[in-house]
Amino acid sequence: MRSMGLADLLRRHEGKTLEFKQDLSSPDRILKCLVAFANTAGGTLVIGVEDGTKRVRGVADVLRAEEKVANLIADSIRPRLIPDIEIWPWRKTNVLTVEIHPSNTRPHHIERMGPAGGVFIRVGSTNRKADPAQIDELKSMNRTGTYDEQAIPEMKSEALDFRLASELLKHKAVGPSTWGDIRVTTQYQRRTVPTIGGLLLFGKNRFGLFPDSWIQAGRFRGADKSRLVDSVVIRSYLPLAAEEAIAFVQKHLTREAVIRGPRREDRWSVPPVAIREAIVNAVVHADYAQAGSPIRVAVFDDRIEIVNPGLLPFGLTLEDVHNGVSKLRNRVIAKFFAELGLIEQWGSGIQRMAAVCDEAGLPAPVLEELGAHFRVTISSVRMKAPIVHDRDRKILDLLRDGKPRKTSVIARKIGISERATLTRLKSLVGRGLLVEIGMGPHDPKRQYAIA
């Protein structure tokens, strides 16, 4: 924590990785906080600062307080934690900081409350008792694989719809080893059985084990849910369900015509790529072990909300996500979606959403952890004029005759490199101004045309 001084901490608000305590008068609250930090994404507890006003009161006998905190942690938390405890001088007093790093021995619990009732996680600036599903997820972090890589021993591989999976992967050669390579199936006691990810992707009866692995989408008039004008329940296989949810949202987006001299451009109210990234991220990162809530997509007059069950994977913060850091909860689902071209690069989705929204004149998407869910909100209220680069204008002018062209042809015509041209083409596709024509994301003959 030396890279961040006390003044920097005081400028921040309490949140997932920071909490202030005036003193040590509530040891139970301190223990819950430290356990929650260790189980979630780490964090810093600052003792000697009022948690409401952030007024620095200091710690009178700071050496005694340091010893008390160290003993409290050693005697009360299991498995044992090794914190970084530091004394920070502040004007005429001292403040005590306790830094907890994300642990590799999760789940930690308060010993007297037991391993079932004493596990806490951090949600925003609160410490919440972990439910059984969250405790299982914490335990799974100590294993080498992700949740959806686990085998389902009681099922046979025939429980998966390989025909549809092969059709979706028509851009690549599919052989007997394909399904094991991407962990749709795995070996269990010399038998080939589905993984959880395989069942979620293509299970003929996945709702038997995962009854909430579906998507609910609705269009609401106004800014709240009082007037529902259209809705759909999507129970298709997950790769198809994601596409159907994207299509539902796009059906309810508006397009405006912008006249520039003799030319007309149609613009979406929200860039299609932002919708696609948000929905695909929700499907890939949802916590399918959590019962009682499907993925929900809500379209309002002024925004779109995508909510999936499950907080951020433990060890990840909202700041990490904004910076492009990714941690997969479901590696099998993510890998298959990557094969389909629905994911281009790990961790880049949120940054791509923010970039296309900025170019469209919209505010950045809002990311929130709410209860046991994660929500992405994309505003459709334009805050500034859309950005149209000169290179984009040249590409649109070139393609306005309706003839699709390859990247290399477009690059030669507008006089820039193929790599720079591809970047602009991807941006224009994301904003709904161009469409890609080809067999898939890896098709070398892929072409681009006006949407």
C-alpha positions as CSV (number, residue, x, y, z in Angstrom):
1,M,0.0,0.0,0.0
2,R,3.1,2.3,0.1
3,S,2.3,3.3,-3.5
4,M,-0.9,5.0,-2.1
5,G,-0.6,7.4,0.7
6,L,-3.1,8.0,3.5
7,A,-4.2,11.3,1.8
8,D,-5.1,9.3,-1.3
9,L,-7.1,6.8,0.7
10,L,-9.0,9.6,2.4
11,R,-10.0,11.0,-1.0
12,R,-11.7,7.7,-1.9
13,H,-15.2,6.5,-0.8
14,E,-15.8,3.3,1.1
15,G,-16.3,0.5,-1.4
16,K,-15.4,-3.0,-2.3
17,T,-11.8,-2.7,-1.3
18,L,-11.8,0.1,1.3
19,E,-13.4,0.6,4.7
20,F,-13.0,3.2,7.5
21,K,-13.4,2.5,11.3
22,Q,-13.2,5.0,14.0
23,D,-11.7,2.6,16.6
24,L,-11.6,-1.1,17.7
25,S,-14.8,-1.0,19.7
26,S,-16.6,-3.4,17.4
27,P,-14.3,-6.4,16.8
28,D,-17.0,-8.4,15.2
29,R,-17.5,-5.8,12.5
30,I,-13.8,-5.6,11.9
31,L,-13.5,-9.4,11.6
32,K,-16.4,-9.6,9.1
33,C,-14.8,-6.9,7.0
34,L,-11.4,-8.6,6.9
35,V,-12.9,-12.0,6.1
36,A,-14.9,-10.4,3.3
37,F,-11.8,-8.7,1.9
38,A,-9.9,-11.9,1.9
39,N,-12.7,-13.9,0.2
40,T,-13.5,-11.3,-2.4
41,A,-10.9,-8.9,-3.9
42,G,-8.7,-7.9,-1.0
43,G,-8.9,-4.5,0.6
44,T,-7.7,-2.0,3.2
45,L,-9.2,-1.3,6.6
46,V,-8.3,2.1,8.0
47,I,-8.6,2.5,11.8
48,G,-8.8,5.9,13.3
49,V,-11.1,7.5,10.7
50,E,-14.8,8.1,11.0
51,D,-16.6,6.1,8.4
52,G,-19.2,8.7,7.6
53,T,-17.3,12.0,7.6
54,K,-13.8,10.6,7.0
55,R,-12.7,12.8,9.8
56,V,-9.3,11.6,11.1
57,R,-9.5,11.0,14.9
58,G,-6.4,8.9,15.1
59,V,-5.5,6.0,17.4
60,A,-4.4,6.9,20.9
61,D,-2.2,4.0,21.7
62,V,-1.4,2.8,18.2
63,L,1.2,0.2,19.2
64,R,-1.3,-1.5,21.5
65,A,-3.9,-1.3,18.8
66,E,-1.6,-2.9,16.3
67,E,-1.0,-5.8,18.6
68,K,-4.7,-6.2,19.3
69,V,-5.6,-6.3,15.6
70,A,-2.8,-8.8,14.9
71,N,-4.0,-11.1,17.8
72,L,-7.7,-10.7,16.7
73,I,-6.9,-11.9,13.2
74,A,-4.7,-14.8,14.3
75,D,-7.2,-16.0,17.0
76,S,-10.5,-15.6,15.1
77,I,-10.1,-16.2,11.4
78,R,-9.7,-19.6,9.7
79,P,-7.8,-20.5,7.6
80,R,-5.2,-18.1,8.9
81,L,-4.6,-14.8,7.3
82,I,-1.3,-12.9,7.1
83,P,-2.2,-9.2,6.9
84,D,0.0,-6.1,6.2
85,I,-0.5,-3.9,9.3
86,E,1.1,-0.4,9.1
87,I,1.2,2.7,11.3
88,W,0.7,5.9,9.4
89,P,1.5,9.3,11.0
90,W,-1.2,12.0,10.4
91,R,-0.5,15.4,11.8
92,K,-0.4,15.0,15.6
93,T,-1.7,11.5,15.7
94,N,-1.4,8.1,14.0
95,V,-3.7,5.9,11.9
96,L,-3.6,2.1,11.6
97,T,-4.1,0.4,8.3
98,V,-4.7,-3.3,7.7
99,E,-4.2,-4.5,4.2
100,I,-5.7,-7.9,3.2
101,H,-4.7,-9.5,-0.1
102,P,-7.0,-11.8,-2.1
103,S,-6.4,-15.2,-0.6
104,N,-5.5,-18.5,-2.2
105,T,-7.1,-20.4,0.7
106,R,-10.7,-19.3,0.4
107,P,-13.2,-19.5,1.9
108,H,-12.1,-17.8,5.1
109,H,-14.5,-17.7,8.0
110,I,-14.9,-16.4,11.6
111,E,-14.0,-19.4,13.7
112,R,-16.6,-19.1,16.4
113,M,-19.4,-18.8,13.7
114,G,-18.2,-21.9,11.9
115,P,-17.3,-22.6,8.2
116,A,-21.0,-22.5,7.2
117,G,-22.2,-19.4,9.0
118,G,-19.0,-17.4,9.3
119,V,-18.1,-16.8,5.6
120,F,-18.5,-13.2,4.5
121,I,-18.1,-11.5,1.1
122,R,-17.8,-7.9,0.1
123,V,-20.6,-6.4,-2.0
124,G,-20.0,-2.7,-2.6
125,S,-19.2,-1.2,0.8
126,T,-21.1,-3.9,2.8
127,N,-20.1,-7.2,4.2
128,R,-22.6,-10.0,3.4
129,K,-22.9,-13.5,4.7
130,A,-22.1,-15.9,1.9
131,D,-24.9,-18.3,0.9
132,P,-24.1,-22.0,0.1
133,A,-23.7,-21.4,-3.6
134,Q,-21.2,-18.6,-3.0
135,I,-19.3,-20.7,-0.6
136,D,-19.1,-23.5,-3.2
137,E,-17.8,-20.9,-5.7
138,L,-15.1,-19.8,-3.3
139,K,-14.1,-23.4,-2.8
140,S,-13.9,-23.9,-6.5
141,M,-11.3,-21.2,-6.8
142,N,-8.8,-23.5,-5.1
143,R,-9.3,-26.0,-7.9
144,T,-7.5,-25.7,-11.2
145,G,-10.6,-25.5,-13.4
146,T,-13.5,-23.1,-13.6
147,Y,-17.0,-23.9,-12.5
148,D,-18.2,-25.0,-15.9
149,E,-15.2,-27.3,-16.6
150,Q,-16.5,-29.7,-13.9
151,A,-17.7,-33.1,-15.0
152,I,-21.3,-34.3,-14.7
153,P,-20.6,-38.0,-13.9
154,E,-24.2,-39.1,-13.9
155,M,-24.8,-38.1,-17.5
156,K,-23.6,-39.6,-20.8
157,S,-22.2,-37.5,-23.7
158,E,-25.4,-38.3,-25.6
159,A,-27.1,-35.7,-23.4
160,L,-25.4,-33.0,-25.7
161,D,-26.7,-31.8,-29.1
162,F,-23.5,-32.3,-31.1
163,R,-25.3,-31.8,-34.4
164,L,-26.1,-28.2,-33.6
165,A,-22.7,-27.6,-32.1
166,S,-21.1,-28.8,-35.3
167,E,-23.3,-26.6,-37.4
168,L,-22.3,-23.5,-35.4
169,L,-18.7,-24.4,-35.9
170,K,-19.0,-24.9,-39.6
171,H,-16.1,-22.5,-40.2
172,K,-13.6,-25.0,-38.8
173,A,-13.0,-28.7,-39.1
174,V,-14.8,-30.6,-36.3
175,G,-13.5,-34.0,-35.3
176,P,-13.9,-36.5,-32.5
177,S,-11.3,-34.6,-30.4
178,T,-13.0,-31.2,-30.8
179,W,-15.4,-31.5,-27.9
180,G,-12.7,-32.6,-25.4
181,D,-10.3,-29.9,-26.6
182,I,-12.8,-27.1,-25.8
183,R,-14.0,-29.0,-22.6
184,V,-17.6,-29.5,-23.7
185,T,-16.9,-33.1,-22.6
186,T,-14.3,-34.6,-20.3
187,Q,-13.0,-38.0,-19.1
188,Y,-14.4,-39.3,-15.9
189,Q,-13.3,-42.8,-14.8
190,R,-12.6,-43.8,-18.4
191,R,-15.9,-42.5,-19.6
192,T,-16.7,-39.5,-21.7
193,V,-19.2,-37.3,-19.9
194,P,-20.5,-33.7,-20.4
195,T,-19.0,-30.8,-18.4
196,I,-21.3,-28.3,-16.8
197,G,-20.3,-25.9,-19.6
198,G,-21.2,-28.4,-22.3
199,L,-24.6,-29.0,-20.7
200,L,-25.3,-25.3,-20.4
201,L,-24.3,-24.8,-24.1
202,F,-26.0,-27.7,-25.7
203,G,-27.7,-29.8,-23.1
204,K,-30.9,-31.4,-24.5
205,N,-32.4,-31.1,-21.0
206,R,-30.2,-28.5,-19.3
207,F,-33.2,-27.1,-17.4
208,G,-33.3,-30.3,-15.3
209,L,-30.0,-29.2,-13.5
210,F,-30.1,-25.5,-14.4
211,P,-33.7,-24.3,-14.4
212,D,-32.8,-20.6,-14.6
213,S,-30.4,-20.8,-17.5
214,W,-32.6,-18.8,-19.8
215,I,-33.1,-15.1,-20.8
216,Q,-36.1,-12.9,-20.1
217,A,-36.3,-9.8,-22.3
218,G,-38.8,-6.9,-22.2
219,R,-39.5,-3.5,-23.7
220,F,-41.0,-1.0,-21.3
221,R,-42.6,2.3,-22.2
222,G,-41.1,5.2,-20.3
223,A,-38.3,5.0,-17.7
224,D,-39.7,2.3,-15.4
225,K,-41.3,-1.1,-15.5
226,S,-44.9,0.0,-15.1
227,R,-45.8,-0.4,-18.8
228,L,-44.6,-3.5,-20.6
229,V,-45.2,-3.3,-24.3
230,D,-43.3,-6.4,-25.5
231,S,-41.6,-9.4,-23.9
232,V,-40.1,-12.7,-24.8
233,V,-38.8,-15.8,-22.8
234,I,-35.7,-17.2,-24.6
235,R,-35.0,-20.8,-23.8
236,S,-32.9,-21.8,-26.8
237,Y,-29.3,-23.2,-26.4
238,L,-27.1,-20.4,-25.0
239,P,-25.3,-19.4,-28.2
240,L,-28.7,-19.1,-30.0
241,A,-30.3,-17.4,-26.9
242,A,-27.6,-14.7,-26.9
243,E,-28.3,-13.9,-30.6
244,E,-32.1,-13.9,-30.0
245,A,-31.7,-11.5,-27.1
246,I,-29.5,-9.2,-29.2
247,A,-32.1,-9.3,-32.0
248,F,-34.9,-8.4,-29.5
249,V,-33.1,-5.3,-28.3
250,Q,-32.2,-4.2,-31.8
251,K,-35.8,-4.6,-32.9
252,H,-36.7,-2.0,-30.3
253,L,-33.8,0.4,-31.0
254,T,-34.5,3.5,-33.0
255,R,-32.5,4.8,-36.0
256,E,-32.2,8.4,-37.1
257,A,-31.4,9.7,-40.5
258,V,-28.7,12.3,-40.6
259,I,-28.4,14.3,-43.8
260,R,-24.9,15.6,-44.7
261,G,-25.1,17.5,-48.0
262,P,-26.2,15.0,-50.7
263,R,-25.6,12.0,-48.4
264,R,-27.8,10.4,-45.8
265,E,-26.5,8.3,-42.9
266,D,-28.6,6.1,-40.6
267,R,-27.5,5.9,-37.0
268,W,-28.7,3.6,-34.2
269,S,-29.8,5.2,-30.9
270,V,-27.3,2.8,-29.2
271,P,-24.3,1.2,-31.1
272,P,-25.2,-2.5,-31.8
273,V,-21.8,-3.7,-30.6
274,A,-22.4,-2.2,-27.2
275,I,-25.6,-4.3,-26.9
276,R,-23.9,-7.4,-28.2
277,E,-21.0,-7.1,-25.8
278,A,-23.2,-6.5,-22.8
279,I,-25.5,-9.5,-23.6
280,V,-22.6,-11.8,-24.5
281,N,-20.8,-10.9,-21.3
282,A,-23.9,-11.6,-19.3
283,V,-24.2,-15.1,-20.8
284,V,-20.5,-15.9,-20.4
285,H,-20.1,-14.6,-16.9
286,A,-23.4,-15.5,-15.3
287,D,-23.4,-17.6,-12.1
288,Y,-25.5,-20.6,-13.2
289,A,-25.2,-22.2,-9.8
290,Q,-27.3,-19.4,-8.4
291,A,-31.0,-20.4,-8.3
292,G,-34.0,-18.2,-8.8
293,S,-33.0,-15.7,-11.4
294,P,-32.4,-15.8,-15.2
295,I,-30.5,-13.3,-17.2
296,R,-32.8,-10.2,-17.7
297,V,-32.7,-7.7,-20.5
298,A,-34.9,-4.6,-20.2
299,V,-35.2,-1.9,-22.9
300,F,-36.5,1.5,-21.7
301,D,-37.0,4.8,-23.5
302,D,-33.8,6.2,-22.2
303,R,-31.6,3.2,-21.5
304,I,-31.0,-0.6,-21.7
305,E,-30.3,-2.7,-18.7
306,I,-28.7,-6.2,-18.8
307,V,-28.6,-8.1,-15.5
308,N,-27.1,-11.5,-14.9
309,P,-27.0,-13.6,-11.7
310,G,-23.7,-13.5,-9.9
311,L,-21.4,-10.8,-8.6
312,L,-18.0,-10.2,-10.3
313,P,-15.8,-13.3,-9.9
314,F,-14.1,-13.2,-6.6
315,G,-10.8,-11.4,-6.8
316,L,-12.1,-8.8,-9.3
317,T,-13.2,-5.2,-8.8
318,L,-15.2,-2.8,-10.9
319,E,-12.0,-0.8,-11.4
320,D,-10.3,-3.9,-12.8
321,V,-13.1,-4.5,-15.2
322,H,-12.9,-0.9,-16.5
323,N,-9.2,-1.4,-17.0
324,G,-9.7,-4.5,-19.2
325,V,-8.8,-7.1,-16.5
326,S,-10.8,-10.3,-17.0
327,K,-11.4,-13.3,-14.9
328,L,-13.5,-16.1,-16.3
329,R,-16.2,-17.8,-14.3
330,N,-17.2,-20.1,-17.2
331,R,-14.2,-20.9,-19.3
332,V,-16.0,-23.5,-21.5
333,I,-18.8,-21.1,-22.4
334,A,-16.3,-18.3,-23.1
335,K,-14.1,-20.5,-25.3
336,F,-17.0,-21.7,-27.4
337,F,-18.3,-18.1,-27.8
338,A,-14.8,-17.1,-28.9
339,E,-14.8,-19.8,-31.5
340,L,-18.1,-18.3,-32.8
341,G,-16.6,-14.8,-32.9
342,L,-18.9,-13.5,-30.2
343,I,-15.8,-12.7,-28.1
344,E,-12.8,-11.2,-29.8
345,Q,-10.3,-10.8,-26.9
346,W,-10.5,-11.6,-23.2
347,G,-11.2,-8.5,-21.1
348,S,-11.7,-6.1,-24.0
349,G,-15.6,-6.1,-24.1
350,I,-16.2,-3.4,-21.5
351,Q,-13.6,-1.1,-23.0
352,R,-15.0,-1.7,-26.5
353,M,-18.5,-0.8,-25.2
354,A,-17.2,2.4,-23.7
355,A,-15.3,3.3,-26.9
356,V,-18.3,2.9,-29.2
357,C,-20.6,4.7,-26.8
358,D,-18.2,7.6,-26.7
359,E,-18.0,7.8,-30.5
360,A,-21.8,7.7,-30.7
361,G,-22.0,10.7,-28.2
362,L,-23.3,8.5,-25.4
363,P,-22.1,8.3,-21.8
364,A,-20.0,5.3,-20.8
365,P,-21.9,2.2,-19.7
366,V,-22.6,2.0,-15.9
367,L,-21.4,-1.2,-14.2
368,E,-22.9,-2.2,-10.8
369,E,-23.0,-5.0,-8.3
370,L,-26.5,-5.2,-6.9
371,G,-27.4,-7.8,-4.3
372,A,-26.2,-11.0,-5.9
373,H,-26.4,-9.7,-9.4
374,F,-24.3,-7.7,-11.9
375,R,-25.9,-5.0,-14.0
376,V,-24.8,-3.1,-17.1
377,T,-26.8,0.1,-18.0
378,I,-26.3,1.6,-21.4
379,S,-27.9,5.1,-21.9
380,S,-29.6,6.0,-25.1
381,V,-29.6,9.7,-24.3
382,R,-27.0,11.4,-26.4
383,M,-24.7,13.8,-24.4
384,K,-22.6,15.2,-27.3
385,A,-22.4,15.1,-31.1
386,P,-21.2,11.7,-32.5
387,I,-17.6,11.5,-33.6
388,V,-17.1,10.8,-37.3
389,H,-13.5,10.4,-38.3
390,D,-12.3,11.4,-41.8
391,R,-11.2,7.8,-42.5
392,D,-14.7,6.6,-41.6
393,R,-16.2,9.1,-44.0
394,K,-13.9,7.9,-46.8
395,I,-14.9,4.3,-46.1
396,L,-18.6,5.1,-46.1
397,D,-18.3,7.1,-49.3
398,L,-16.5,4.2,-51.0
399,L,-19.1,1.6,-50.0
400,R,-22.1,3.8,-50.7
401,D,-22.5,2.2,-54.1
402,G,-23.7,-1.0,-52.4
403,K,-20.8,-3.2,-53.5
404,P,-19.2,-5.2,-50.6
405,R,-15.4,-5.1,-50.5
406,K,-12.6,-6.8,-48.7
407,T,-10.4,-5.1,-46.1
408,S,-7.4,-5.1,-48.5
409,V,-9.4,-3.4,-51.3
410,I,-10.7,-0.7,-48.9
411,A,-7.3,-0.1,-47.5
412,R,-5.8,0.4,-50.9
413,K,-8.6,2.8,-52.0
414,I,-8.4,5.1,-49.0
415,G,-4.6,4.9,-48.7
416,I,-3.9,3.5,-45.2
417,S,-2.6,0.1,-43.9
418,E,-4.9,-2.9,-43.7
419,R,-4.5,-3.0,-39.9
420,A,-5.6,0.6,-39.5
421,T,-8.4,0.0,-42.0
422,L,-9.6,-3.1,-40.1
423,T,-9.8,-1.1,-36.9
424,R,-12.0,1.5,-38.5
425,L,-14.2,-1.2,-40.2
426,K,-14.7,-2.9,-36.8
427,S,-15.7,0.5,-35.3
428,L,-18.2,1.2,-38.1
429,V,-19.7,-2.3,-37.7
430,G,-20.0,-1.8,-34.0
431,R,-21.9,1.4,-34.5
432,G,-24.3,-0.2,-37.0
433,L,-23.1,1.7,-40.0
434,L,-21.5,-1.3,-41.8
435,V,-22.1,-5.1,-41.8
436,E,-19.7,-8.0,-42.2
437,I,-20.3,-10.5,-44.9
438,G,-18.6,-13.9,-44.5
439,M,-18.7,-17.4,-43.1
440,G,-17.4,-16.3,-39.7
441,P,-14.9,-14.2,-37.8
442,H,-11.9,-16.1,-39.3
443,D,-13.1,-16.1,-42.9
444,P,-10.2,-14.6,-45.0
445,K,-12.7,-13.6,-47.7
446,R,-14.8,-11.5,-45.3
447,Q,-16.2,-8.4,-46.9
448,Y,-17.9,-5.2,-45.6
449,A,-20.9,-3.3,-46.9
450,I,-23.2,-0.4,-45.9
451,A,-25.7,-1.6,-43.3
